[in-house]
Amino acid sequence: MLEEVERWLIDRSWSVADRPLHRILAAKRATGQTVSVVLPALNEEATVGDIVSVLRHDLVLQVPLVDEVVVVDSGSTDRTAEVAAAAGATVVHRDAILPRLAAVPGKGEVLWRSLLVTSGDIVCFVDADLREFSSDFVSGIVGPLLTEPEVQLVKAMYDRPLGSAAGQGGRVTELMARPLLNMHWPQLAGFVQPLGGEYAARRTLLEQLPFPVGYGVELGMLVDALHLVGLDALAQVDVGVRKHRHQDGQALGRMAAAIYRTAQLRLARGHLIRPSLTQFERTGDNFEPRTYSVDTEERPPMAEIAEYQARRVA
């Protein structure tokens, strides 16, 4: 590990216990900054309501840390929108945001569009499939942004159990993202959960970053933030244990391909290999090929979008 990264692990890796809520809240009052929490959601009726309820109880009503909780529904066919609204979230459909640009499927697309329907100086992203959710996930990663002016982006780190096996979750991280980062961006080798969906950043940073539309968004954002603001502006906070729904092996393969593609685009903007992935499923006595397009599209920095510029002027 680079000496720079060893130092970073000491200076920029914290525990949620390092910043009690009263200290974070005092910093929020002193700086006047506002906080938005965004949950991208697709068919998450089983979990999204509990997450919103915990956030509102702990960090809106009991302690006024969060100013808005926004669920961006990316085309759910279940009751995700109704459950989230009943729990107290502001719910916006992906297609209603920036309608002049046809939406494409993907998590990154939803996160990018969320910048247009939130107002916080700090934007915190939380996946909507978390179980046994704790508001520490939000207070933990928002805290450094309120108390450390030089910090621009904070990722949550945590244990990820796979069933009853501790620490065995995050298979795409271990098999794809971590090797890529260690080999090509070794300054980022200290991130425990580089692909984790729980992170917070200053709006002034997010609006300058391109957003890969799919699963590559977390890796792309981390790499681009490193180049834009430097390692010392990035941090991570230990928030405990993350429990969520795990994907099957083929879905993980598609995620890995998208993440590799995102890395490839950042390594070389010239000739690129075929952006697709063929997998196989058994049907009777045969293996049937299924070919999937790998996410290749990226949205430009939000600061370049006319509607966003007009909102800032208004």
C-alpha positions as CSV (number, residue, x, y, z in Angstrom):
1,M,0.0,0.0,0.0
2,L,1.2,3.5,-0.8
3,E,2.6,5.5,2.1
4,E,0.1,8.2,1.1
5,V,-2.8,5.8,1.6
6,E,-1.5,4.5,4.9
7,R,-1.5,8.1,6.1
8,W,-5.0,8.7,4.6
9,L,-6.3,5.7,6.5
10,I,-5.2,7.3,9.8
11,D,-6.4,10.8,8.9
12,R,-9.6,10.2,6.9
13,S,-11.0,6.9,8.2
14,W,-13.4,7.4,11.1
15,S,-16.0,5.6,13.2
16,V,-19.6,6.9,13.6
17,A,-18.8,7.2,17.3
18,D,-16.2,9.8,16.6
19,R,-18.8,12.5,16.0
20,P,-21.8,12.4,18.4
21,L,-25.0,13.8,17.1
22,H,-24.9,16.9,19.2
23,R,-21.5,17.8,17.7
24,I,-22.8,17.3,14.2
25,L,-25.9,19.3,14.8
26,A,-23.9,22.1,16.3
27,A,-21.8,22.2,13.2
28,K,-24.9,22.3,11.0
29,R,-26.3,25.2,12.9
30,A,-22.9,27.1,12.8
31,T,-22.4,26.6,9.1
32,G,-26.0,26.9,8.0
33,Q,-25.7,24.0,5.6
34,T,-28.7,21.9,4.5
35,V,-28.8,18.2,4.0
36,S,-30.8,16.1,1.5
37,V,-31.1,12.3,1.6
38,V,-31.9,10.6,-1.6
39,L,-33.1,7.0,-1.9
40,P,-33.0,5.6,-5.5
41,A,-35.7,2.9,-5.6
42,L,-36.9,0.2,-7.9
43,N,-39.5,-2.2,-6.5
44,E,-38.4,-1.8,-2.9
45,E,-41.8,-1.7,-1.2
46,A,-40.6,-4.2,1.4
47,T,-37.8,-2.0,2.8
48,V,-38.2,1.6,1.6
49,G,-40.9,2.5,4.1
50,D,-38.9,1.4,7.1
51,I,-35.8,3.3,6.0
52,V,-37.8,6.5,5.5
53,S,-39.6,6.1,8.8
54,V,-36.3,5.7,10.7
55,L,-34.7,8.7,9.0
56,R,-37.7,10.9,9.7
57,H,-38.0,9.9,13.3
58,D,-34.3,10.1,14.2
59,L,-32.9,12.8,11.9
60,V,-35.9,15.0,11.0
61,L,-38.3,15.0,14.0
62,Q,-36.1,14.0,16.9
63,V,-32.9,15.7,15.8
64,P,-33.2,18.3,12.9
65,L,-30.2,17.1,10.9
66,V,-31.9,16.2,7.6
67,D,-33.9,18.8,5.8
68,E,-35.5,16.6,3.1
69,V,-35.9,12.9,2.3
70,V,-36.5,12.2,-1.3
71,V,-37.3,8.9,-2.9
72,V,-36.7,8.8,-6.7
73,D,-38.8,6.0,-8.1
74,S,-37.1,4.6,-11.3
75,G,-40.2,2.8,-12.7
76,S,-41.4,0.5,-9.9
77,T,-44.2,-1.9,-10.6
78,D,-45.0,-2.5,-7.0
79,R,-46.1,-0.1,-4.2
80,T,-42.7,1.5,-3.7
81,A,-44.0,5.0,-4.3
82,E,-47.1,4.7,-2.1
83,V,-45.1,3.1,0.8
84,A,-42.4,5.8,0.6
85,A,-44.9,8.6,0.6
86,A,-46.9,7.1,3.4
87,A,-43.7,7.0,5.5
88,G,-43.2,10.7,4.9
89,A,-40.8,10.9,1.9
90,T,-41.1,13.2,-1.0
91,V,-41.5,10.9,-3.9
92,V,-40.6,11.9,-7.5
93,H,-40.7,9.6,-10.5
94,R,-37.5,9.5,-12.5
95,D,-39.3,10.3,-15.8
96,A,-40.8,13.5,-14.3
97,I,-37.3,15.0,-13.8
98,L,-35.8,16.7,-16.8
99,P,-38.4,15.3,-19.2
100,R,-36.7,16.6,-22.3
101,L,-34.1,13.9,-21.9
102,A,-35.5,10.4,-22.2
103,A,-34.5,8.5,-19.1
104,V,-32.4,5.3,-19.5
105,P,-32.5,2.4,-17.0
106,G,-29.9,2.5,-14.3
107,K,-29.1,3.6,-10.8
108,G,-26.6,6.3,-11.9
109,E,-29.3,7.9,-14.0
110,V,-31.6,8.2,-11.0
111,L,-28.8,9.7,-8.8
112,W,-27.9,12.2,-11.5
113,R,-31.5,13.4,-11.9
114,S,-32.0,13.7,-8.2
115,L,-29.7,16.7,-8.1
116,L,-32.5,18.6,-9.9
117,V,-35.2,17.8,-7.3
118,T,-33.1,18.3,-4.1
119,S,-31.8,21.5,-2.6
120,G,-29.4,20.4,0.1
121,D,-25.8,21.7,0.2
122,I,-24.9,18.2,1.2
123,V,-26.5,15.3,-0.7
124,C,-26.6,11.8,0.9
125,F,-27.4,8.7,-1.1
126,V,-28.8,5.6,0.6
127,D,-29.8,2.4,-1.2
128,A,-33.5,1.5,-0.7
129,D,-33.1,-2.2,-0.1
130,L,-31.4,-2.0,3.3
131,R,-32.8,-4.2,6.2
132,E,-32.5,-3.3,9.9
133,F,-31.6,0.2,8.8
134,S,-29.9,2.5,11.3
135,S,-29.8,6.3,10.9
136,D,-26.1,6.0,11.8
137,F,-25.6,5.4,8.1
138,V,-26.6,8.9,7.4
139,S,-25.4,10.8,10.4
140,G,-22.1,9.0,10.2
141,I,-21.3,10.0,6.6
142,V,-22.8,13.5,6.8
143,G,-20.9,14.3,10.0
144,P,-17.4,14.8,8.4
145,L,-18.9,17.1,5.7
146,L,-20.3,19.4,8.4
147,T,-17.3,19.3,10.7
148,E,-14.3,19.1,8.3
149,P,-14.5,21.9,5.7
150,E,-11.8,20.3,3.5
151,V,-13.7,17.0,3.1
152,Q,-15.8,16.8,-0.1
153,L,-17.1,13.2,-0.3
154,V,-17.6,10.5,2.4
155,K,-18.3,6.8,1.9
156,A,-19.8,4.5,4.5
157,M,-17.8,1.4,5.3
158,Y,-19.3,-1.7,7.0
159,D,-19.3,-5.4,7.3
160,R,-21.4,-7.1,4.6
161,P,-22.6,-10.6,5.7
162,L,-23.7,-13.1,3.1
163,G,-26.4,-15.1,4.8
164,S,-24.8,-16.3,8.1
165,A,-21.2,-15.8,6.8
166,A,-19.7,-12.6,8.1
167,G,-17.8,-10.4,5.7
168,Q,-18.6,-12.5,2.6
169,G,-20.9,-9.9,0.9
170,G,-19.5,-7.5,-1.7
171,R,-18.5,-10.1,-4.2
172,V,-18.2,-7.7,-7.1
173,T,-16.1,-5.4,-4.9
174,E,-13.6,-8.1,-4.1
175,L,-13.5,-9.7,-7.5
176,M,-13.7,-6.7,-9.8
177,A,-13.6,-3.2,-8.2
178,R,-10.8,-3.7,-5.6
179,P,-8.3,-5.2,-8.1
180,L,-9.1,-2.5,-10.6
181,L,-8.6,0.3,-8.0
182,N,-5.4,-1.2,-6.6
183,M,-3.8,-1.6,-10.0
184,H,-5.0,1.5,-11.8
185,W,-5.9,4.0,-9.0
186,P,-3.8,2.8,-6.0
187,Q,-4.6,6.0,-4.1
188,L,-8.1,4.6,-3.7
189,A,-6.9,1.3,-2.3
190,G,-7.9,2.3,1.2
191,F,-11.6,2.4,0.6
192,V,-13.2,-0.5,2.4
193,Q,-16.5,-0.3,0.4
194,P,-15.7,1.5,-2.9
195,L,-19.0,0.3,-4.5
196,G,-21.2,0.9,-1.4
197,G,-24.4,2.8,-2.2
198,E,-24.3,4.9,1.0
199,Y,-22.2,8.0,0.6
200,A,-22.6,11.8,1.0
201,A,-20.9,14.7,-0.9
202,R,-21.1,18.4,-1.3
203,R,-23.4,19.5,-4.0
204,T,-20.6,21.7,-5.4
205,L,-18.7,18.5,-6.1
206,L,-21.5,16.4,-7.4
207,E,-22.6,18.9,-9.9
208,Q,-19.2,18.9,-11.5
209,L,-19.0,15.1,-11.9
210,P,-20.2,13.0,-14.9
211,F,-22.5,10.2,-13.8
212,P,-22.3,6.7,-15.4
213,V,-26.0,5.8,-15.8
214,G,-25.7,2.3,-14.4
215,Y,-23.9,0.2,-11.8
216,G,-20.6,1.9,-12.6
217,V,-21.7,5.1,-11.0
218,E,-20.0,4.5,-7.6
219,L,-16.6,3.5,-9.1
220,G,-16.8,6.3,-11.7
221,M,-17.7,8.9,-9.1
222,L,-14.8,7.9,-6.8
223,V,-12.2,7.9,-9.5
224,D,-13.4,11.3,-10.9
225,A,-13.6,12.8,-7.5
226,L,-10.0,11.8,-6.8
227,H,-8.9,13.6,-9.9
228,L,-11.0,16.6,-9.3
229,V,-10.4,17.3,-5.6
230,G,-7.6,14.9,-4.5
231,L,-7.4,12.1,-1.9
232,D,-7.4,14.3,1.2
233,A,-10.9,15.6,0.2
234,L,-12.2,12.0,0.4
235,A,-13.0,10.0,3.5
236,Q,-14.9,7.0,4.9
237,V,-16.8,6.2,8.1
238,D,-17.4,2.9,9.8
239,V,-21.2,2.6,10.4
240,G,-21.3,-1.1,11.5
241,V,-23.2,-3.8,9.5
242,R,-25.1,-3.5,6.2
243,K,-27.8,-6.0,5.5
244,H,-29.6,-6.0,2.2
245,R,-30.9,-8.2,-0.6
246,H,-28.2,-10.1,-2.4
247,Q,-28.2,-10.5,-6.2
248,D,-27.7,-13.8,-8.0
249,G,-24.5,-14.7,-9.7
250,Q,-25.5,-13.6,-13.2
251,A,-26.7,-10.3,-12.0
252,L,-23.4,-9.8,-10.3
253,G,-21.7,-10.6,-13.6
254,R,-23.6,-7.9,-15.3
255,M,-22.6,-5.5,-12.5
256,A,-19.0,-6.4,-12.8
257,A,-19.1,-5.9,-16.6
258,A,-20.5,-2.4,-16.1
259,I,-17.9,-1.5,-13.5
260,Y,-15.1,-2.8,-15.8
261,R,-16.5,-0.7,-18.6
262,T,-16.6,2.4,-16.4
263,A,-13.0,1.8,-15.5
264,Q,-12.1,1.2,-19.1
265,L,-13.6,4.5,-20.2
266,R,-11.5,6.3,-17.6
267,L,-8.3,4.5,-18.5
268,A,-8.5,5.1,-22.3
269,R,-11.0,7.1,-24.3
270,G,-9.8,5.6,-27.5
271,H,-10.6,2.1,-28.9
272,L,-13.0,0.2,-26.7
273,I,-13.9,-3.5,-26.8
274,R,-17.4,-4.6,-27.5
275,P,-19.7,-3.3,-24.8
276,S,-21.8,-6.4,-24.2
277,L,-21.7,-9.5,-22.0
278,T,-23.0,-13.0,-22.9
279,Q,-24.1,-15.3,-20.1
280,F,-25.7,-18.7,-20.2
281,E,-28.8,-20.2,-18.7
282,R,-29.8,-23.8,-18.8
283,T,-33.1,-24.5,-20.6
284,G,-33.9,-28.2,-20.5
285,D,-30.9,-30.1,-22.0
286,N,-29.2,-27.0,-23.4
287,F,-27.5,-23.8,-22.3
288,E,-29.2,-20.8,-23.8
289,P,-27.0,-17.7,-24.4
290,R,-28.3,-14.4,-23.1
291,T,-26.5,-11.2,-24.3
292,Y,-26.8,-8.0,-22.3
293,S,-25.6,-4.5,-23.3
294,V,-23.1,-3.1,-20.8
295,D,-23.8,0.4,-19.6
296,T,-21.8,2.8,-21.8
297,E,-23.7,6.0,-21.5
298,E,-22.7,8.7,-19.0
299,R,-24.6,11.9,-18.1
300,P,-22.6,15.1,-18.2
301,P,-21.9,17.2,-15.1
302,M,-25.2,18.6,-13.8
303,A,-23.6,22.1,-13.8
304,E,-23.7,21.9,-17.7
305,I,-27.5,21.3,-17.8
306,A,-29.5,24.5,-18.7
307,E,-32.4,23.6,-16.4
308,Y,-30.0,23.2,-13.4
309,Q,-28.3,26.5,-14.3
310,A,-31.6,28.3,-14.4
311,R,-32.7,26.9,-11.1
312,R,-29.5,28.2,-9.5
313,V,-30.1,31.7,-10.9
314,A,-33.7,31.8,-9.8
